[in-house]
Amino acid sequence: METKNNEEYITKHISLVDYGTRFLVPPHSPGGGGLALYWKTEVNLTIQASCDNYIEVAISYKGKTFKTTFVYGEPDHSKRRKIWEAITENHIDKEVPWFLTGDFNDILDHDEKSGGPERPEGTFGDFRTFFSQGDLYDLPHSGNPLSWRGVRYSHLVHCRLDRAISNGLWAEAFPRSRSYYLEFEGSDHRPLLSILETNLKRKRGIFRYDRSLIDNEEVIKLVKEAWNSSVTSSVEHKITNCRRAISKWNKEHHINSQKIINEEKRKLELAMSSSSIDQGEILTINHNLSSAYQKEEE
């Protein structure tokens, strides 16, 4: 499941073949707001409530049922308390496992902010009360939690606006759950990936011939060499040789493409995490990264 307040970004980065079901909250003003939730068709998910700031759902997963709130925190600080109160009222029953994730647009203390003027201690009260009343705790996490980067007046600021949290019952139901703050890429927010079960084994992929390789001169050559490597081999053995040769070539080609992408992502991470402001450099790196992805896709 993915949630983001920018539908264009989601439709570009998420395959609708895998995430074939969606729920949208339209923008509340031209060019502003809006929520989109995508989930796989095999996920048993029921929408229960929605507004400009959150989508409430019930999810059944492997015999376990829990509530989930996908959050887009109110940008207007004066209206934020009402949103926290509304979400809390929807979950008065603390006997139900509850998971929340998204951009909360708020922080708990000074340690969750770098740069800019120091916030008065009293401004943390509403968000802390929200945590306390909901019996909420952060999921164990890794990566750089200062998930948002922006400029406020002349100050460069990094804040932990994005997070994954749950109540105690949900943590008991999924004790191996974990969230990961990923690298900056195409947004001023880091992607936040939350995994319910971290001990799942990865399935081995099935070999499938990619028809887009039919005109690739390198592949044509290696198939001929693999097929003719042994005159006495059976057809089945020749096919196996071709499959191995194609797989090896594809792996090497993918690694080379991935090296370029990873290098640009590394540069972007350094630029976005830096305490200095250089928007020109960030735009250039994003352009190079987009080009690298396009070449890999082609």
C-alpha positions in Angstrom: 0.0 0.0 0.0 1.2 3.5 -0.8 -0.2 6.9 0.1 0.9 10.3 -1.3 -0.6 13.7 -1.7 0.4 13.9 -5.3 -1.4 11.6 -7.7 0.8 12.4 -10.6 3.9 11.2 -8.7 2.1 7.9 -7.7 0.8 7.0 -11.2 4.3 7.5 -12.5 6.1 5.4 -9.9 3.6 2.7 -9.1 2.6 -0.1 -11.6 -1.2 -0.2 -11.8 -0.8 -3.9 -12.7 0.4 -4.6 -9.1 -1.7 -1.9 -7.4 -4.9 -2.2 -9.3 -7.3 -0.7 -6.7 -7.3 2.9 -5.6 -9.2 5.5 -3.5 -8.8 9.2 -4.2 -9.5 12.4 -2.2 -9.7 15.2 -4.8 -7.6 18.4 -4.3 -9.4 20.9 -2.1 -8.1 23.8 -4.1 -6.6 24.2 -7.6 -3.0 22.8 -7.5 -3.2 22.0 -3.8 -3.9 19.0 -1.5 -5.5 15.7 -2.5 -4.8 12.2 -1.3 -4.4 8.9 -3.2 -4.3 5.4 -1.7 -3.3 2.4 -3.9 -3.4 -1.2 -2.8 -3.0 -4.6 -4.4 -6.3 -6.4 -5.4 -5.6 -9.3 -3.0 -5.5 -7.0 0.0 -8.8 -7.1 1.9 -9.2 -3.4 2.6 -12.3 -1.4 3.4 -12.5 2.4 3.3 -14.2 3.7 6.4 -13.7 7.5 6.4 -11.8 10.2 4.5 -11.2 13.9 4.3 -8.5 16.3 3.1 -6.2 15.2 5.9 -6.6 11.4 6.2 -8.0 8.2 4.9 -9.3 5.7 7.4 -9.4 2.0 6.4 -9.9 -1.5 7.9 -7.5 -4.2 6.7 -7.6 -8.0 7.1 -4.2 -9.6 6.6 -3.4 -13.3 7.3 -6.3 -13.7 9.7 -5.5 -10.4 11.5 -7.7 -7.3 11.3 -6.6 -3.8 12.2 -7.4 -0.2 11.5 -5.0 2.0 9.5 -5.0 5.8 9.1 -3.0 7.3 6.2 -2.2 10.8 7.3 -1.5 14.1 5.6 -1.1 16.5 8.5 -2.8 19.9 8.4 -0.3 22.5 7.1 -2.1 25.3 8.9 -0.8 25.1 12.5 -4.0 26.8 13.9 -6.2 24.0 12.5 -3.9 21.1 13.4 -5.3 20.3 16.8 -8.8 19.7 15.4 -7.4 17.1 13.0 -5.6 15.3 15.8 -8.8 15.4 17.9 -10.9 14.0 15.0 -8.6 11.1 14.3 -8.4 10.3 18.0 -12.2 10.3 18.3 -12.4 7.7 15.5 -10.3 5.4 17.6 -11.6 5.7 21.1 -11.7 1.9 21.3 -8.1 1.1 22.3 -8.8 -2.6 22.1 -8.4 -2.4 18.3 -4.9 -2.7 16.7 -4.2 0.7 15.0 -1.5 1.7 12.5 -0.8 5.2 11.2 1.6 6.4 8.5 2.2 9.4 6.3 3.2 13.1 6.4 2.1 14.4 9.8 3.4 17.9 9.2 4.5 18.2 12.9 7.2 17.0 15.2 7.5 15.9 18.8 10.6 17.8 20.0 13.7 19.8 19.1 15.6 16.6 18.2 13.3 16.1 15.2 14.4 19.4 13.5 17.7 20.8 12.2 18.2 24.4 11.0 16.1 27.5 11.4 14.9 29.2 14.6 14.1 27.0 17.6 10.4 26.3 18.2 8.9 27.3 21.5 8.4 24.2 23.8 4.7 24.8 24.0 4.2 24.3 20.2 4.8 20.5 20.7 1.9 20.0 23.1 -0.9 19.1 20.7 1.1 16.5 18.8 2.4 15.0 22.1 -1.2 14.8 23.4 -2.3 13.0 20.2 0.4 10.4 20.9 -0.5 10.1 24.5 -4.3 9.8 24.0 -3.9 7.2 21.2 -1.3 5.1 23.1 0.9 5.6 20.0 4.6 4.8 19.5 7.0 5.0 16.6 7.8 1.8 14.8 11.5 0.8 15.0 13.1 2.5 12.1 16.4 2.9 10.2 17.8 5.5 7.8 17.8 9.3 8.3 14.5 10.2 10.0 14.8 13.9 9.0 12.5 13.2 6.1 11.7 16.7 4.8 14.0 19.3 3.4 12.9 22.9 2.7 13.8 26.5 2.9 11.9 28.8 5.4 12.8 32.4 4.7 16.6 32.3 4.5 17.0 29.1 6.6 17.5 25.6 5.3 15.5 23.2 7.5 15.4 19.4 7.9 12.5 17.9 9.8 11.0 14.5 10.7 7.6 15.2 9.2 7.0 11.6 8.0 6.7 8.6 10.3 5.0 5.3 10.9 3.4 4.7 14.3 1.0 2.3 16.0 -0.7 1.5 19.3 0.5 -1.3 21.6 -2.0 -3.9 20.3 -0.8 -3.4 16.7 2.8 -3.7 17.8 2.0 -7.0 19.6 0.3 -8.3 16.4 3.3 -7.4 14.2 6.3 -7.5 16.6 8.8 -7.7 13.7 7.5 -4.7 11.9 9.9 -1.9 10.8 10.0 1.3 8.8 12.8 2.5 6.6 13.6 6.1 5.6 14.8 5.9 2.1 17.0 8.3 0.1 15.6 11.5 -1.4 14.4 11.1 -5.0 12.2 13.5 -7.0 10.6 15.1 -3.9 11.4 17.2 -0.9 10.2 14.2 1.3 12.1 10.9 1.7 10.0 7.9 0.8 9.0 6.0 3.9 8.7 2.2 3.6 7.0 0.2 6.3 7.1 -3.6 6.4 4.8 -5.7 8.6 6.9 -8.9 8.5 10.7 -8.5 8.1 11.4 -12.2 8.1 9.6 -13.1 4.8 11.9 -15.0 2.4 12.3 -13.6 -1.1 11.0 -15.8 -3.8 13.2 -16.8 -6.7 12.2 -15.1 -10.0 11.0 -17.1 -13.0 13.0 -16.8 -16.2 11.0 -15.1 -19.0 12.3 -14.0 -22.3 11.9 -10.2 -22.9 10.7 -9.7 -26.4 12.3 -6.2 -26.4 15.7 -8.0 -26.8 14.8 -9.5 -30.1 16.6 -6.8 -32.1 19.5 -6.4 -29.6 22.7 -7.2 -31.5 24.6 -8.3 -28.3 21.8 -10.7 -27.4 21.5 -12.1 -30.9 25.3 -12.8 -30.9 25.4 -14.5 -27.5 22.3 -16.6 -28.3 24.0 -17.9 -31.5 27.2 -18.6 -29.5 25.3 -20.4 -26.7 23.2 -22.4 -29.2 26.3 -23.5 -31.2 28.6 -24.1 -28.3 28.0 -27.9 -28.6 27.0 -29.7 -31.7 26.0 -32.9 -29.9 23.9 -31.2 -27.2 20.1 -31.8 -27.2 17.7 -29.1 -28.0 16.7 -28.9 -24.3 20.4 -28.4 -23.4 20.8 -25.7 -26.0 17.8 -23.8 -24.7 19.3 -24.0 -21.2 22.6 -22.6 -22.5 20.7 -19.7 -24.1 18.7 -19.0 -21.0 21.9 -18.9 -18.9 23.6 -16.6 -21.4 20.7 -14.2 -21.5 20.3 -14.2 -17.7 24.0 -13.4 -17.3 23.9 -10.6 -19.9 20.8 -9.2 -18.4 22.3 -9.2 -14.9 25.5 -7.5 -16.0 23.5 -4.9 -18.1 21.2 -4.2 -15.1 24.2 -3.8 -12.8 25.8 -1.2 -15.1 22.5 0.7 -15.3 22.0 0.4 -11.6 25.5 1.8 -10.9 24.7 5.0 -12.8 21.3 5.3 -11.0 22.9 4.6 -7.6 25.6 7.2 -8.2 23.1 9.9 -9.1 20.9 8.9 -6.0 24.0 9.1 -3.8 24.7 12.6 -5.2 21.1 13.6 -4.6 21.1 12.3 -1.0 24.3 14.3 -0.2 22.9 17.5 -1.8 19.5 17.2 -0.1 21.0 16.4 3.3 23.6 19.2 3.1 23.3 22.2 5.3 23.9 24.5 2.3 21.4 25.6 -0.3 22.2 24.8 -4.0 18.9 24.3 -5.9 20.8 24.4 -9.2 22.8 21.4 -8.3 19.7 19.5 -7.1 17.8 20.2 -10.3 20.8 19.0 -12.4 21.1 15.8 -10.4 17.3 15.1 -10.6 17.5 15.6 -14.4 20.4 13.1 -14.6 18.6 10.6 -12.4 15.5 10.9 -14.5 17.5 10.3 -17.7 19.2 7.3 -16.1 15.9 5.7 -15.2 14.6 6.4 -18.7 17.6 4.8 -20.4 17.2 1.7 -18.1 13.5 1.5 -18.9 14.2 1.7 -22.7 
